[in-house]
């Protein structure tokens, strides 16, 4: 048995105020788990994305998180045929394998979320973000800066940096 105090974990660089992995501290082998804290306007993920082989479950512990989801890549790229679900404290949201989704704190209070994904290795990640130079939502990759002090979301089409996180 393992026990971890989330307040003692290091936060990883990313789109939320706190993004702490529970996977290694708990010795998880078949699933991944994360603790998130989102200020108003912050997201759980780097953008709308889908995991090739991973199902995810999110428990909203405090605040409100709005999840947007799309049935396939074409709908996610175009931002059409999506579904929006508002989850408040105590709500649990399940995301299917290959479903494009992103959760965002659109409320006025800090949101706290516990997330689990299985299997641990979710396979390829398909990440989409809005790219201003391209004028549309495009495929992106995440890059670690040479100084290892920040990570960036970079458009696969034009090479523009669309976000930087420290």
Order of alpha helices (4+ residues) and beta strands (2+ residues): beta-beta-beta-beta-beta-alpha-beta-beta-beta-beta-beta-beta-beta-beta
